[in-house]
Amino acid sequence: MWHEENNELVKEYQFQDFLQAFGFLTQVAMLSEKHNHHPHITNVYNKVTLRLSTHDAGNVVTPKDHQLAADIDKLAFVVYMI
């Protein structure tokens, strides 16, 4: 579940291995380009942490962040069933 922390939406995903995590990140990158909104990404082996905030609005959480978060969750569920 996404949660708000320090003016960011934050969520950690865990995958079976590094390749699956990296594949997810590749798809998140393409989705982010479509949204023209890009997360802060941390990846350590099979764990991916995403942080969203809107820089143009002063680095706070906006509807733009919530929409991208929802679309990332759809991607994670449809492709990876998580």
matplotlib code that plots the C-alpha trace (Angstrom):
import matplotlib.pyplot as plt

x = [0.0, 1.2, 1.7, 2.6, 6.1, 7.9, 5.7, 6.0, 3.9, 6.1, 5.7, 8.1, 7.6, 9.3, 9.9, 11.2, 14.6, 16.7, 15.6, 11.9, 12.5, 14.5, 11.8, 9.2, 11.4, 11.7, 7.9, 7.6, 10.0, 7.8, 4.6, 6.3, 7.2, 3.5, 2.5, 5.4, 6.0, 9.0, 9.5, 12.5, 13.6, 15.7, 16.4, 18.3, 18.3, 14.6, 13.2, 12.1, 11.1, 9.3, 8.8, 6.4, 6.0, 5.3, 8.3, 6.4, 4.0, 6.8, 7.7, 4.3, 1.9, -0.7, -3.4, -0.7, 1.2, -1.9, -2.7, 0.7, 0.7, -2.6, -1.3, 1.9, -0.2, -2.3, 0.9, 2.3, -0.9, -1.5, 2.0, 3.4, 0.2, 1.5]
y = [0.0, 3.5, 5.8, 9.4, 10.1, 13.5, 14.9, 11.9, 8.9, 5.8, 2.1, -0.9, -3.8, -7.2, -9.6, -13.1, -12.0, -9.1, -9.8, -9.6, -6.3, -4.8, -5.8, -4.1, -1.0, -1.0, -1.0, 1.7, 3.9, 3.6, 4.3, 7.3, 8.7, 8.4, 10.3, 12.8, 12.2, 10.3, 8.6, 8.5, 4.8, 2.7, -0.9, -3.4, -7.0, -8.0, -4.9, -1.7, 1.4, 4.2, 7.7, 10.2, 13.9, 16.7, 19.0, 21.7, 22.0, 22.5, 18.8, 17.8, 15.0, 16.0, 14.1, 13.6, 11.4, 9.5, 8.8, 7.4, 5.4, 3.8, 3.0, 1.5, -0.7, -1.9, -2.8, -4.7, -6.6, -7.5, -8.4, -9.7, -10.5, -8.5]
z = [0.0, -0.8, 2.2, 2.6, 4.1, 4.0, 1.3, -0.9, -1.8, -1.0, -1.8, -1.7, -4.1, -3.6, -6.5, -6.9, -8.1, -9.5, -13.1, -12.3, -10.3, -13.2, -15.7, -13.5, -13.4, -17.2, -17.4, -14.8, -16.8, -19.9, -17.9, -16.3, -19.7, -20.7, -17.6, -18.0, -14.3, -12.9, -9.6, -7.4, -7.7, -5.4, -6.3, -4.1, -5.5, -5.6, -3.8, -5.5, -3.6, -5.5, -4.2, -5.9, -5.5, -7.9, -8.3, -10.1, -7.2, -4.6, -4.0, -2.5, -3.2, -5.8, -7.9, -10.5, -8.0, -7.0, -10.7, -11.5, -8.3, -9.2, -12.7, -11.3, -9.0, -12.0, -13.8, -10.8, -10.4, -14.1, -14.9, -11.6, -9.6, -6.6]

ax = plt.figure().add_subplot(projection="3d")
ax.plot(x, y, z, "-o")
ax.set_aspect("equal")
plt.show()
